[in-house]
Amino acid sequence: MTKSAKWTAFALASLLFLTTACSGGGGNNNNGASPSAPSSEAPPASSGSASPSASPVEAIDPFGKYPETVEFTTVRPVANNPQFPEGQSYEENDFNKFMQDQLNVKPKIVWTSPQDGGAYNKKLQLAINGNDIPDVFQIVDTSPTAVLSTLKRLVDADMIEDLTEVYEQYASPQMKEAFGSADNAVLDLFKVDGKLYALPGQNSLENFNFVWVREDWRKKLGLPEPKTLDDVIALAQAFKDKDPYGDGKTVPIAMQMEKEAAGLFGPGFLFDQFGAYPDLFYKNDAGEVAFGGIQPGIKDGLKVLSQLYKGGLVEKDIALKDTGKLQELLASGRAGIVGQAWWGVWYPLFMTLQNVPDADWKPYIIPSKLNGKINYGTTLPVNGILVVKKGFKNPELPIKWLNVYNDPQHDEFFMKLGQDKFKDANDKEPILWGMGVNSTDKITKEAKQIVGAVNGTVDPSTLPVTNKDAYNHIKKYIDELQDQPQAASKNMLQWQNTRSWYDAMGSAAQYELNVVYSAFDGQTPTMEKKLTALKDLQMKAYHSMIMKSTDIDADFDKFASDWKSQGGDEILAEIAEALKK
């Protein structure tokens, strides 16, 4: 596994393919300290002068190796019951040894604790309470807001370093470019009074919705490829009328919304059409905090859902289905259309092919009819932060560590180490602070390169090493297998890479992504008391409007009013107040 294994979506999917950073320019500024090939770029020295006079102050080098070994204390979250190759452990392993060779730093892990169940976080909170924190450590929690809460405690107690200046001095160009891809929103989130107190990891934005269609059914029935939501509905209607599964058991659109309006296998692709995000607290165009679940776009989406329900295009028990039941439905081969992310073909859609060898799923991107873009509501793509104890002599150390770890020139080394030496380990990447700092458009950029290589407009030899497997599989599928009378199930890897990289992200790369970020992901006092009841109110209202309502406009307005009066307005006011701090 590579760095991409950190991505939560991929953890669900157990993906087999590997990705790497692909931002241009490389951003490598080795000054000869690294054993790797030097970059042709000049280092960002602290002064523009080329004076030969030696300075007693160590030159600023984002990748520079310390002349003397820097030892530091740290702690780390770990997996349950980790198993490693002989001689390897969390303290001593080839990943960390590589980092030590690069920077001449030596970590001392003073304690570890499992991340599952929040054990690590609980132990860290005790350490903070006892003012017994290590030199450098990672804060992880259930949401960016929860992480920020811990950070503010540390700042208020004057326990951690202000990293503002060392970030500007030591962050590599690649790292700055990655944060800049999201307008530095992730970086800004961890500033207190304008000062940067933490170095966050950042994920690529990639979990927006595609409409996955049983391509073998579409071709069998001679139906056109869908380009709009109306086309998708027409396709579903044809699946219902012509029953390609047989015996009247075809499910035109597989969908679940038991407890969430936009969860896995939910109607998120439909709400996206209306720029509606049913679970998101975000800032609207006026800069005010709004709750997506009561916005007019949701009402428009519910009207379409009601149309689908009453027309028999979704199952009658949609309100009772959970993700497990949807997985069973998809595996049975009865479903014709489902909303899923680009990696859906790796999990769980491949299960259809296990039971129906001739099946084929193909993804279609359906841009919003409102703006022609891919609408996507999401939380900020944060994957943990690093902080430095007040008074630690090398506050730039974690920045240099992440510069090296995220340097694309090392991807092949880390990839092979995970694939070869740690092949049978249950933690294939036991590296301290293996935080990715990725451009938010990393995956779409890589997809463009891969598609270009397959189509002959990009030299395949220029692809990042970790994308060459995907290219080779797609090339084989396009050139040799697509038109042969062989089931995709016999060429699973070729089929999966083609559908995910080439068809899904390759198509998405042609459109602009309209991202609406969550403004708040934590808990306010009223949330703790009333949010569960409000969620229940929301889902019951949605279910009723989809299944029973004869006047959705009136019923939605009543629901929105009830939501506000039963605690929603208090929550919005508390969030607005929290965001001012």
C-alpha positions in Angstrom: 0.0 0.0 0.0 1.0 3.5 -0.5 0.2 6.9 1.0 -3.2 6.7 -0.5 -4.2 4.0 1.9 -4.8 6.8 4.4 -7.8 7.9 2.5 -10.9 6.9 4.3 -12.9 6.1 1.2 -10.2 3.7 0.1 -10.1 2.0 3.4 -13.7 1.0 2.7 -12.8 -0.2 -0.7 -9.6 -2.1 0.0 -8.3 -0.8 -3.3 -5.6 -2.6 -5.1 -4.3 0.2 -7.2 -1.8 2.8 -6.1 -1.6 6.5 -6.5 0.9 9.2 -6.0 1.2 12.9 -6.0 1.5 14.3 -9.5 1.7 18.0 -9.1 4.0 19.6 -11.5 7.3 21.1 -10.8 8.5 18.5 -8.3 9.4 21.1 -5.8 12.5 19.4 -4.7 15.2 21.6 -3.3 17.9 19.2 -2.1 21.1 21.0 -1.5 23.3 18.0 -1.8 22.4 16.7 1.6 20.2 14.0 0.2 21.6 10.9 -1.5 19.0 11.3 -4.2 19.5 13.0 -7.4 19.6 16.8 -6.9 17.0 19.1 -8.4 17.8 21.6 -11.0 15.8 24.2 -9.1 17.6 26.7 -6.9 16.9 26.3 -3.2 14.7 29.0 -1.6 17.5 30.5 0.5 16.6 32.9 3.2 18.4 35.6 1.4 18.6 36.3 -2.3 22.3 37.1 -2.0 24.9 34.8 -3.5 27.6 36.1 -1.1 30.4 33.5 -0.6 30.8 34.6 3.0 29.8 31.7 5.2 27.0 32.3 7.7 27.1 30.7 11.1 23.4 30.2 10.8 22.2 26.9 9.2 20.9 27.6 5.7 17.2 27.1 5.3 16.6 24.0 3.2 13.2 22.3 3.2 14.9 19.0 2.5 18.2 19.6 4.3 19.8 16.9 6.4 20.7 18.0 10.0 24.5 18.0 10.5 24.0 16.4 14.0 21.4 13.8 14.8 18.2 15.5 16.2 16.5 13.2 18.7 12.9 14.0 19.6 10.0 12.4 21.6 6.7 11.6 20.1 3.6 9.3 20.4 1.5 7.6 17.8 -1.8 5.9 17.1 -1.4 2.3 16.1 -3.5 -0.6 14.6 -4.9 -3.3 16.8 -2.7 -6.4 17.0 -0.1 -5.2 14.5 2.0 -7.8 12.7 5.2 -6.9 10.9 8.1 -8.6 9.1 10.7 -10.1 11.4 12.8 -7.4 13.0 10.4 -4.6 12.2 8.2 -2.7 14.6 6.6 0.7 15.0 9.8 1.9 16.6 12.2 0.3 14.2 11.2 -0.2 10.5 12.5 0.5 7.1 10.1 3.3 6.5 11.3 5.3 9.4 14.9 4.4 8.8 14.6 5.9 5.3 13.4 9.1 6.9 16.2 9.1 9.3 18.7 8.6 6.5 17.2 11.6 4.7 17.1 14.0 7.6 19.3 12.6 10.4 16.5 12.7 12.9 15.7 10.0 15.4 12.3 9.7 17.0 11.7 8.2 20.4 8.1 6.9 20.7 7.2 7.3 24.4 3.9 5.6 24.1 1.5 4.1 21.6 -2.3 3.5 21.7 -4.8 2.0 19.3 -6.7 4.5 17.2 -9.8 2.4 17.0 -12.3 3.3 19.7 -10.6 6.6 20.4 -8.0 5.1 22.8 -5.2 7.2 21.3 -7.2 10.4 21.6 -8.2 9.6 25.2 -4.6 9.0 26.2 -3.5 12.1 24.5 -6.1 14.2 26.4 -4.7 12.8 29.7 -1.2 13.8 28.6 -2.4 17.3 27.8 -4.2 17.5 31.1 -1.0 16.5 32.9 1.2 18.9 30.8 3.2 15.9 29.7 3.3 16.1 25.9 6.1 15.0 23.6 8.2 17.2 21.4 6.1 16.5 18.2 2.8 14.6 18.0 -0.3 14.0 15.9 -3.8 15.0 16.8 -6.5 12.8 15.2 -10.2 12.8 15.9 -13.6 12.3 14.4 -13.9 15.6 12.7 -11.8 18.7 11.8 -13.7 20.7 14.4 -12.9 18.2 17.1 -9.2 18.3 16.2 -9.4 22.1 16.2 -10.9 22.0 19.7 -7.9 20.1 21.0 -5.6 22.5 19.2 -7.2 25.5 20.8 -6.8 24.0 24.2 -3.1 23.6 23.6 -2.8 27.2 22.3 -4.7 28.6 25.2 -2.4 26.8 27.6 0.6 28.1 25.7 1.8 24.5 25.3 2.7 24.5 21.5 4.8 26.4 19.1 3.6 29.0 16.6 4.7 27.5 13.2 3.8 30.5 11.0 7.3 31.5 10.3 8.9 28.1 9.9 6.1 27.0 7.6 6.9 29.9 5.3 10.6 29.1 5.5 10.6 25.4 5.3 7.4 24.1 3.5 8.4 22.8 0.1 6.9 24.5 -3.1 5.0 21.2 -3.6 3.4 21.5 -0.2 2.5 25.1 -0.6 1.0 24.3 -4.0 -1.1 21.5 -2.5 -2.6 23.7 0.2 -3.1 26.4 -2.4 -5.3 24.1 -4.5 -8.0 24.6 -1.8 -7.2 28.3 -1.4 -5.3 27.4 1.8 -8.7 26.7 3.5 -7.3 23.6 5.3 -4.2 25.5 6.4 -6.3 28.5 7.6 -8.6 26.2 9.6 -5.7 25.6 12.1 -4.8 29.2 12.5 -5.6 30.9 15.8 -5.6 34.7 15.8 -3.9 34.5 12.4 -1.1 32.3 13.6 -0.5 28.8 12.3 -0.1 26.3 15.2 -0.4 23.0 13.3 0.6 21.4 10.1 -2.4 19.5 8.6 -2.5 16.7 6.2 -4.8 17.2 3.2 -6.7 14.7 1.0 -7.7 14.8 -2.6 -11.3 15.6 -3.4 -12.6 12.5 -5.1 -15.8 11.1 -3.5 -18.3 13.0 -5.6 -21.1 11.1 -7.2 -21.3 9.2 -10.4 -24.3 7.4 -11.9 -23.3 3.7 -12.4 -25.3 1.9 -15.0 -25.6 -1.8 -15.9 -23.9 -1.3 -19.3 -24.7 -4.8 -20.5 -28.4 -4.1 -20.0 -28.2 -0.7 -21.6 -26.5 -2.2 -24.7 -28.8 -5.2 -24.8 -31.9 -2.9 -24.9 -30.3 -0.5 -27.4 -30.6 2.5 -25.1 -28.5 5.7 -25.4 -25.9 6.7 -22.9 -27.3 9.1 -20.2 -26.1 12.7 -20.2 -28.8 14.3 -18.1 -30.9 13.4 -15.1 -33.9 13.0 -17.4 -31.8 10.5 -19.4 -31.1 8.6 -16.2 -34.8 8.5 -15.3 -35.6 7.4 -18.9 -33.1 4.6 -18.6 -34.5 3.5 -15.3 -38.0 3.5 -16.8 -36.8 1.3 -19.7 -35.2 -1.2 -17.2 -38.5 -1.4 -15.4 -40.6 -1.9 -18.5 -38.3 -4.4 -20.2 -37.1 -6.2 -17.1 -33.6 -7.3 -18.2 -33.1 -9.4 -15.1 -36.3 -11.3 -15.6 -39.3 -12.6 -13.6 -40.2 -9.0 -12.7 -37.3 -8.8 -10.3 -35.4 -6.0 -11.9 -34.7 -3.0 -9.6 -34.3 0.0 -11.9 -32.5 2.2 -9.3 -30.8 0.7 -6.2 -31.0 3.2 -3.4 -31.1 3.4 0.4 -31.9 6.2 2.8 -32.7 4.6 6.1 -30.9 7.0 8.4 -29.1 9.4 6.0 -30.3 11.4 3.0 -27.0 11.3 1.2 -25.0 8.3 2.6 -23.4 5.4 0.7 -25.8 4.2 -2.1 -28.1 7.1 -1.2 -29.7 9.7 -3.5 -26.8 12.1 -3.3 -26.3 12.1 -7.1 -29.9 13.4 -7.4 -29.6 16.1 -4.8 -26.3 17.2 -6.4 -28.3 18.2 -9.5 -30.0 20.9 -7.4 -27.0 22.0 -5.5 -28.5 20.5 -2.4 -26.6 19.0 0.5 -29.0 17.5 3.1 -26.5 16.9 5.9 -24.2 19.9 5.5 -23.9 23.1 7.6 -22.2 25.6 5.3 -21.9 29.3 4.5 -24.3 30.5 1.9 -23.7 33.2 -0.7 -24.5 35.9 1.9 -21.8 34.5 4.2 -24.4 33.2 6.7 -24.4 29.7 8.2 -27.1 27.6 6.6 -28.3 24.0 7.0 -28.5 22.2 3.7 -31.4 19.9 4.7 -34.0 22.7 4.7 -32.9 24.5 1.5 -35.2 24.8 -1.6 -33.0 22.5 -3.6 -33.8 19.6 -1.3 -37.5 20.1 -2.0 -36.8 19.9 -5.7 -34.9 16.7 -5.1 -37.6 15.2 -3.0 -40.1 15.8 -5.8 -38.0 13.8 -8.2 -37.6 11.0 -5.6 -41.3 11.0 -5.1 -41.8 10.6 -8.8 -39.3 7.7 -8.9 -41.0 6.0 -5.9 -44.5 6.3 -7.2 -43.4 5.1 -10.6 -41.9 2.0 -9.2 -38.3 2.9 -10.2 -37.0 2.6 -6.6 -38.0 -0.1 -4.1 -40.9 0.3 -1.8 -38.8 -0.3 1.2 -36.2 2.4 0.4 -36.7 3.9 3.9 -35.9 0.6 5.6 -32.8 -0.3 3.5 -29.3 0.1 5.0 -26.0 -0.2 3.2 -25.8 -3.9 4.0 -29.0 -4.6 2.2 -27.9 -2.5 -0.7 -24.7 -4.5 -1.0 -26.8 -7.7 -1.1 -29.0 -6.2 -3.8 -26.0 -5.2 -5.9 -24.3 -8.6 -5.5 -27.5 -10.3 -6.6 -27.3 -8.8 -10.1 -30.9 -7.4 -10.0 -30.0 -3.6 -9.8 -29.7 -1.5 -12.9 -28.5 2.0 -11.7 -26.8 3.1 -8.5 -25.1 6.3 -7.3 -21.5 5.7 -6.2 -18.0 7.3 -6.2 -15.4 6.6 -8.9 -14.0 3.7 -6.9 -17.3 2.0 -6.7 -16.2 -0.6 -9.2 -13.6 -1.8 -6.8 -16.2 -2.1 -4.0 -18.9 -3.3 -4.0 -19.9 -3.3 -7.7 -17.4 -6.0 -8.6 -19.5 -8.4 -6.5 -22.2 -8.3 -9.2 -19.7 -9.8 -11.6 -18.9 -12.6 -9.1 -22.5 -13.8 -9.4 -23.3 -12.6 -12.9 -20.1 -13.1 -14.9 -21.4 -11.3 -18.0 -22.4 -8.2 -16.1 -20.8 -4.8 -16.7 -21.1 -1.5 -14.7 -20.1 1.8 -16.3 -19.9 5.2 -14.6 -21.5 8.3 -16.1 -20.9 11.8 -14.8 -24.1 13.9 -14.9 -23.3 17.6 -14.5 -25.8 19.8 -12.8 -28.4 21.3 -15.0 -28.2 24.4 -12.8 -24.6 25.3 -13.5 -23.1 22.6 -15.8 -20.7 21.7 -13.0 -20.2 18.7 -10.7 -21.7 19.9 -7.5 -20.1 18.4 -4.4 -20.8 19.1 -0.7 -18.1 17.8 1.7 -16.2 18.4 4.8 -12.7 20.0 4.5 -10.3 17.3 3.3 -8.2 17.1 6.5 -6.5 13.9 7.7 -5.0 14.9 11.0 -2.5 17.5 12.2 1.0 17.7 13.7 1.9 20.1 16.5 5.2 21.0 18.2 5.7 21.4 21.9 6.6 24.9 23.1 10.3 25.3 23.4 11.3 22.4 21.1 14.6 23.4 19.5 13.6 22.4 15.9 10.0 23.4 15.3 10.6 23.0 11.5 11.3 19.3 11.9 7.8 17.9 11.1 7.5 20.2 8.1 10.8 18.8 6.7 9.6 15.3 7.5 6.4 15.8 5.5 8.3 17.5 2.7 10.4 14.3 2.3 7.5 11.9 2.8 5.3 13.7 0.2 8.1 14.1 -2.4 7.1 12.3 -5.5 10.6 11.1 -6.2 10.3 8.8 -3.2 6.9 7.2 -4.2 8.4 4.2 -5.9 10.6 3.5 -2.8 7.6 3.6 -0.4 5.4 1.7 -2.9 7.8 -1.2 -3.3 8.5 -1.4 0.4 4.8 -1.8 1.1 4.3 -4.2 -1.7 7.3 -6.4 -1.1 8.8 -6.4 2.4 5.5 -5.5 4.1 3.4 -7.6 1.8 2.0 -9.9 4.5 2.0 -7.3 7.3 -1.4 -6.1 8.6 0.0 -2.6 8.8 1.8 -2.1 5.5 2.9 1.4 6.2 4.1 1.7 9.8 5.7 5.0 9.3 5.6 7.8 11.8 3.5 10.7 10.5 2.7 9.2 7.2 0.4 12.2 6.5 -0.4 12.9 2.9 -0.4 16.6 1.8 -2.2 16.3 -1.5 -3.5 18.7 -4.0 -7.3 18.6 -3.9 -7.4 17.8 -7.6 -4.7 15.2 -7.4 -6.8 12.3 -8.7 -8.4 14.2 -11.5 -4.9 15.4 -12.7 -3.7 11.8 -12.6 -6.7 10.6 -14.5 -6.0 13.2 -17.2 -2.5 11.9 -17.6 -3.5 8.3 -17.7 -6.3 8.9 -20.2 -3.9 11.0 -22.3 -1.3 8.2 -22.3 -3.9 5.7 -23.3 -5.2 7.9 -26.1 -1.7 8.8 -27.3 -1.5 12.4 -26.4 0.8 11.9 -23.4 4.1 9.9 -23.4 3.4 6.9 -21.1 7.0 7.0 -19.9 6.2 10.3 -18.2 3.5 8.8 -16.0 4.3 8.6 -12.2 5.5 5.1 -11.5 2.5 4.3 -9.3 0.1 5.0 -12.1 1.8 2.8 -14.7 -0.1 -0.3 -13.5 -3.4 1.5 -14.1 -2.2 2.6 -17.6 -1.1 -0.9 -18.5 -4.3 -2.5 -17.4 -6.4 0.1 -19.2 -4.4 -0.2 -22.4 -4.8 -3.9 -22.5 -8.6 -3.6 -21.9 -9.0 -0.9 -24.6 -6.8 -2.5 -27.2 -7.4 -6.2 -26.7 -10.3 -7.1 -24.5 -13.1 -4.6 -25.0 -14.4 -6.0 -28.2 -13.7 -9.6 -27.5 -16.6 -11.8 -26.4 -15.1 -12.2 -22.9 -16.9 -11.4 -19.7 -15.3 -8.5 -17.8 -15.2 -10.8 -14.8 -12.4 -12.7 -16.6 -10.3 -9.6 -16.8 -11.2 -8.0 -13.5 -8.2 -5.7 -13.0 -8.3 -4.4 -16.5 -12.0 -3.8 -16.2 -11.8 -2.1 -12.8 -9.0 0.2 -13.8 -10.7 1.1 -17.1 -14.1 1.9 -15.5 -12.6 3.8 -12.5 -9.7 5.7 -13.9 -10.6 6.0 -17.6 -14.3 6.2 -17.7 -15.1 7.8 -14.3 -12.3 10.2 -13.4 -11.3 10.6 -17.0 -14.8 12.0 -17.7 -15.0 14.0 -14.5 -11.7 15.8 -15.4 -13.5 17.5 -18.3 -15.9 19.3 -15.9 -15.4 22.0 -13.2 -15.9 20.8 -9.7 -18.2 23.1 -7.6 -17.2 22.3 -4.0 -19.2 23.4 -1.1 -17.3 22.9 2.2 -18.8 22.2 5.5 -18.4 25.3 7.8 -18.7 23.3 11.0 -18.3 19.6 11.8 -18.3 19.6 15.6 -20.9 19.7 18.3 -22.6 22.7 19.8 -24.5 22.4 23.1 -27.9 22.3 21.4 -26.6 19.8 18.9 -25.7 17.5 21.7 -29.2 17.8 23.1 -31.4 18.0 20.0 -29.5 17.0 16.8 -30.5 13.3 17.0 -34.2 14.3 17.3 -33.8 16.7 14.5 -32.2 14.1 12.3 -35.1 11.8 13.0 -37.6 14.6 12.2 -35.7 15.2 8.9 -35.7 11.6 7.8 -39.4 11.0 8.7 -40.4 14.1 6.8 -38.4 13.1 3.8 -39.8 9.6 3.8 -43.3 10.9 4.1 -42.9 13.4 1.3 -41.4 10.7 -1.0 -44.1 8.1 -0.3 -47.3 9.9 0.7 -47.3 13.6 0.1 -49.7 15.2 -2.3 -48.4 18.7 -1.7 -44.6 18.6 -1.2 -44.3 22.4 -1.3 -46.5 22.7 1.7 -45.1 19.7 3.5 -41.5 20.8 3.0 -42.2 24.3 4.3 -43.8 22.8 7.4 -40.8 20.5 8.0 -38.4 23.4 7.5 -40.3 25.5 10.0 -40.5 22.6 12.5 -36.7 22.0 12.2 -35.9 25.6 12.9 -38.3 25.9 15.9 -37.3 22.6 17.5 -33.7 23.5 17.9 -32.4 24.3 14.4 -32.3 28.0 14.8 -30.4 27.6 18.1 -27.8 25.4 16.4 -27.3 27.8 13.6 -26.8 30.7 16.0 -24.3 28.6 18.1 -22.3 27.6 15.0 -22.2 31.2 13.8 -20.9 32.3 17.2 -18.4 29.4 17.3 -17.0 30.5 13.9 -16.3 34.0 15.2 -13.9 32.7 17.8 
